Amino acid sequence: QVQLVESGGGVVQPGGSLRLSCVGSGFTFSNSGMHWVRQAPDKGLEWVAFIQYDGTDGSEKYYADSVKGRFTISRDNSKHTLYLQMNSLRAEDTAVYYCAKRSYYYGSGSANHPYTWFDPWGQGTLVTVSS
Amino acid sequence: IQMTQSPSSLSASVGDRVTITCRASQSISSYLNWYQQKPGKVPKLLIFAASSLQGGVPSRFSGTGSGTDFTLTISNLQPEDFATYYCQESYTTPFTFGGGTKVEIK
């Protein structure tokens, strides 16, 4: 079955760095766009970043404004692994970080703009930014 | 795009019909998904493209709407449905989620 397993979370001081990993299995990882989504303690969900499937330097990458310039999403398709490099961490980055697979379909009238959703999700990894 | 869910919480009884609304700040056609999250658990996809039921999700869940106004309806509420529900737009980045609706036991 499709499975995503995150790792790399932990406690880091403000201004510090951390790299999260997400290993995918049970699907063709190299053909799948991937997202990072986070959830601060007792708060709602916030999309963080997306990378398209090929992972080359020219591949599509998108970021939430709240992390742009500090976080970098990348992937190694040979290792079926998605990464999130987080630099200049702030207290407000404290959250459970989930990786999620981009799922999609082209409905009638959406030939150039598929319907997409996050599914499945990994179990999450907790990042705590605190001194 | 801002996504506004209402109510933020509600109390209901087993067997009730529950309706949660989600409003987008601009038209998003049918690019709207619904997720369920139980405490300490991973979000689970219920509905995609506004009204398409994800495989394995009970038919008591249904989604309607297009443009800016959407609803998630749970008919015949079951004990396992007590959770927090999120809408999410997939029209464009940043793929904004609504603030969530917590469904509690009355």
Interface residues (C-beta under 8 A of the other chain):
Chain A: H35 G44 L45 E46 W47 F50 Y62 A64 D65 Y98 S103 Y105 G107 H113 Y115 T116 W117 F118 D119 W121 G122 Q123 G124
Chain B: S30 Y31 N33 Y35 Q37 V42 P43 K44 L45 F48 A49 S52 Q54 Y86 Q88 S90 T93 P94 F95 T96 F97 G98 G99 G100
